[in-house]
Amino acid sequence: MTNITFTKNTSPYIRKETSTKRMMFDVLIALIPITIFTVYKFGLSSLIKILISLIVFVLVELIYFLATTKATGFNFKERFINKFSKYTINHISAPLVSGLIYVFLLPDQISLYVVVMGALFGSLVGKMIFGGLGSNLFNPAALGRVFVGVAFAGFFTGSYGFVDAGAGATALGTEFPGVLNSYSILDLLIGNIPGSLGEINAILILIGAAYLFIRRSADFRPALVGLLTFTLFITVAGFFLHPDYLIEFVLYHVLSGGLLFGLSFMITDPATSPVTRPGRVWLGFIVGFIIFSIRIFGNLPEGVAFAILFGNLITPLIDYPKWSTNLYKKRFFISFGTTVVLLIGVVALVLGGIF
């Protein structure tokens, strides 16, 4: 009988011969066009916010690394130098990715103070408190964004004068179909709309996502299923809310806000995703449906970061060994299909005025 050895590994779960460093650099490369467009669109102030976010994320991780890494030496100076020499490009790439994604979730007129506080919270509470790279339960960028959105809500609503409340954080802040008088579908594609720093140019986001999927540095399953789920349910909603503008309504919601950005660069984070392929399908479905629910039934025009954090929270439940498997079994298709049909029925009943 052949002896089988089981090895316990920690996330990120990579099912191919690659490295975390390569994955992180691929994400940085995918974000370069968005970064260039952001600076072009919003000017020098956006570049300053980007640099501040990157510096905070890198410094927090560096300090944590120096405080927890053991090194030999006869004195403090020698031990510090030995510790610092171990901080390689493998370590710095991850906080650079988190820092970029976090700042891209913020509106361009937000205070630098808010940028710093969110970066500190996201890096410390979202990542370092769990043990650093691969050990975090929540996406650090999403956690930092939700934290400042809740703790510093006045900076986003305009009561402090930092953000134009009339314009709204995104084009989603304008009522449909009146928004079509101000912004065309082409404007939504090329980023000629108000919004967060890195979320408005749908074309560049999709190009970046395609690069990651082709390079296999990100799993396409949660992103694709999340997009299809959101599109399906927003189409159902469109039949009841705006049947005369159904196509425009669907495109407006798909191309506005942080949907594409979150599905391309946040839900695909291997450290916070389920281990199995069916699990990642479930994650995409859950996140896509929550985003739809927040937009249609909630008080917020946007809900991507909240949805991703909820998905992160239930990932350990999805990975529970009793039902977790990497195979697409019959029970997966039955449960998934049944869930989709039931939720479509519930949405139709609610929007139809039955409930």
WOURLIN-V337874 format. One record per residue. N is the residue number from 1. SS is DSSP state (~ for helix, > for strand, _ for the rest). PHI is phi in whole degrees, 0 to 359 (NA if undefined). Layout:
N | SS | PHI
N | SS | PHI
//
This chain:
1 | _ | NA
2 | _ | 284
3 | _ | 282
4 | _ | 246
5 | _ | 250
6 | _ | 260
7 | _ | 244
8 | _ | 273
9 | _ | 238
10 | _ | 254
11 | _ | 290
12 | _ | 286
13 | _ | 271
14 | _ | 246
15 | _ | 258
16 | _ | 198
17 | _ | 280
18 | _ | 209
19 | _ | 226
20 | ~ | 299
21 | ~ | 300
22 | ~ | 293
23 | ~ | 298
24 | ~ | 296
25 | ~ | 291
26 | ~ | 296
27 | ~ | 296
28 | ~ | 298
29 | ~ | 297
30 | ~ | 296
31 | ~ | 272
32 | ~ | 300
33 | ~ | 300
34 | ~ | 294
35 | ~ | 297
36 | ~ | 297
37 | ~ | 295
38 | ~ | 300
39 | ~ | 295
40 | ~ | 296
41 | ~ | 285
42 | ~ | 252
43 | _ | 86
44 | ~ | 298
45 | ~ | 300
46 | ~ | 292
47 | ~ | 296
48 | ~ | 297
49 | ~ | 296
50 | ~ | 298
51 | ~ | 296
52 | ~ | 297
53 | ~ | 298
54 | ~ | 298
55 | ~ | 297
56 | ~ | 296
57 | ~ | 298
58 | ~ | 291
59 | ~ | 296
60 | ~ | 299
61 | ~ | 291
62 | ~ | 295
63 | ~ | 298
64 | ~ | 298
65 | ~ | 297
66 | ~ | 293
67 | ~ | 283
68 | ~ | 251
69 | _ | 270
70 | _ | 269
71 | _ | 210
72 | _ | 272
73 | _ | 162
74 | _ | 276
75 | _ | 212
76 | ~ | 299
77 | ~ | 299
78 | ~ | 292
79 | ~ | 293
80 | ~ | 297
81 | ~ | 297
82 | ~ | 294
83 | ~ | 294
84 | ~ | 297
85 | ~ | 294
86 | _ | 278
87 | _ | 279
88 | _ | 261
89 | ~ | 296
90 | ~ | 296
91 | ~ | 275
92 | ~ | 283
93 | ~ | 293
94 | ~ | 295
95 | ~ | 295
96 | ~ | 296
97 | ~ | 296
98 | ~ | 298
99 | ~ | 296
100 | ~ | 293
101 | ~ | 298
102 | ~ | 300
103 | ~ | 292
104 | ~ | 289
105 | _ | 272
106 | _ | 260
107 | > | 291
108 | _ | 290
109 | _ | 266
110 | _ | 290
111 | _ | 292
112 | ~ | 298
113 | ~ | 300
114 | ~ | 293
115 | ~ | 302
116 | ~ | 294
117 | ~ | 296
118 | ~ | 292
119 | ~ | 295
120 | ~ | 297
121 | ~ | 294
122 | ~ | 298
123 | ~ | 284
124 | ~ | 284
125 | _ | 281
126 | _ | 280
127 | _ | 224
128 | ~ | 295
129 | ~ | 294
130 | ~ | 269
131 | _ | 116
132 | _ | 94
133 | _ | 305
134 | _ | 87
135 | _ | 253
136 | _ | 286
137 | _ | 277
138 | _ | 251
139 | _ | 291
140 | ~ | 301
141 | ~ | 294
142 | ~ | 295
143 | ~ | 295
144 | ~ | 297
145 | ~ | 292
146 | ~ | 293
147 | ~ | 300
148 | ~ | 289
149 | ~ | 294
150 | ~ | 271
151 | ~ | 285
152 | _ | 235
153 | ~ | 301
154 | ~ | 298
155 | ~ | 289
156 | ~ | 263
157 | ~ | 272
158 | _ | 100
159 | _ | 293
160 | _ | 256
161 | _ | 83
162 | _ | 272
163 | _ | 231
164 | _ | 289
165 | _ | 294
166 | _ | 292
167 | _ | 285
168 | _ | 82
169 | _ | 292
170 | _ | 218
171 | ~ | 296
172 | ~ | 293
173 | ~ | 285
174 | _ | 257
175 | _ | 296
176 | _ | 269
177 | _ | 267
178 | ~ | 301
179 | ~ | 298
180 | ~ | 292
181 | ~ | 286
182 | _ | 256
183 | _ | 225
184 | _ | 272
185 | ~ | 298
186 | ~ | 297
187 | ~ | 300
188 | ~ | 293
189 | ~ | 287
190 | ~ | 261
191 | _ | 88
192 | _ | 271
193 | _ | 216
194 | _ | 286
195 | _ | 163
196 | > | 291
197 | _ | 304
198 | _ | 247
199 | _ | 253
200 | _ | 263
201 | _ | 265
202 | ~ | 296
203 | ~ | 297
204 | ~ | 294
205 | ~ | 296
206 | ~ | 293
207 | ~ | 296
208 | ~ | 298
209 | ~ | 296
210 | ~ | 299
211 | ~ | 299
212 | ~ | 295
213 | ~ | 289
214 | ~ | 295
215 | _ | 282
216 | _ | 59
217 | _ | 268
218 | _ | 211
219 | _ | 277
220 | ~ | 286
221 | ~ | 300
222 | ~ | 297
223 | ~ | 292
224 | ~ | 293
225 | ~ | 294
226 | ~ | 299
227 | ~ | 293
228 | ~ | 295
229 | ~ | 297
230 | ~ | 299
231 | ~ | 296
232 | ~ | 299
233 | ~ | 286
234 | ~ | 289
235 | ~ | 292
236 | ~ | 301
237 | ~ | 297
238 | ~ | 297
239 | ~ | 299
240 | ~ | 266
241 | ~ | 271
242 | _ | 216
243 | ~ | 298
244 | ~ | 282
245 | ~ | 234
246 | ~ | 301
247 | ~ | 297
248 | ~ | 297
249 | ~ | 297
250 | ~ | 294
251 | ~ | 296
252 | ~ | 301
253 | ~ | 284
254 | ~ | 291
255 | ~ | 269
256 | _ | 263
257 | _ | 71
258 | _ | 261
259 | ~ | 304
260 | ~ | 295
261 | ~ | 294
262 | ~ | 296
263 | ~ | 288
264 | ~ | 275
265 | ~ | 238
266 | _ | 242
267 | _ | 292
268 | _ | 275
269 | _ | 301
270 | ~ | 293
271 | ~ | 288
272 | ~ | 244
273 | _ | 258
274 | _ | 299
275 | _ | 286
276 | _ | 270
277 | ~ | 294
278 | ~ | 300
279 | ~ | 297
280 | ~ | 286
281 | ~ | 295
282 | ~ | 298
283 | ~ | 300
284 | ~ | 299
285 | ~ | 296
286 | ~ | 297
287 | ~ | 295
288 | ~ | 299
289 | ~ | 289
290 | ~ | 294
291 | ~ | 300
292 | ~ | 301
293 | ~ | 297
294 | ~ | 295
295 | ~ | 292
296 | ~ | 271
297 | ~ | 253
298 | _ | 270
299 | _ | 270
300 | _ | 262
301 | _ | 286
302 | _ | 229
303 | _ | 206
304 | ~ | 293
305 | ~ | 297
306 | ~ | 299
307 | ~ | 296
308 | ~ | 293
309 | ~ | 296
310 | ~ | 296
311 | ~ | 298
312 | ~ | 300
313 | ~ | 294
314 | ~ | 265
315 | ~ | 303
316 | ~ | 300
317 | ~ | 291
318 | ~ | 298
319 | _ | 275
320 | _ | 304
321 | _ | 303
322 | _ | 298
323 | _ | 234
324 | _ | 282
325 | _ | 209
326 | _ | 268
327 | _ | 255
328 | _ | 275
329 | _ | 268
330 | ~ | 301
331 | ~ | 295
332 | ~ | 295
333 | ~ | 294
334 | ~ | 294
335 | ~ | 293
336 | ~ | 293
337 | ~ | 298
338 | ~ | 297
339 | ~ | 298
340 | ~ | 299
341 | ~ | 297
342 | ~ | 297
343 | ~ | 291
344 | ~ | 299
345 | ~ | 297
346 | ~ | 296
347 | ~ | 298
348 | ~ | 297
349 | ~ | 294
350 | ~ | 293
351 | ~ | 288
352 | _ | 280
353 | _ | 86
354 | _ | 287
355 | _ | 263
//
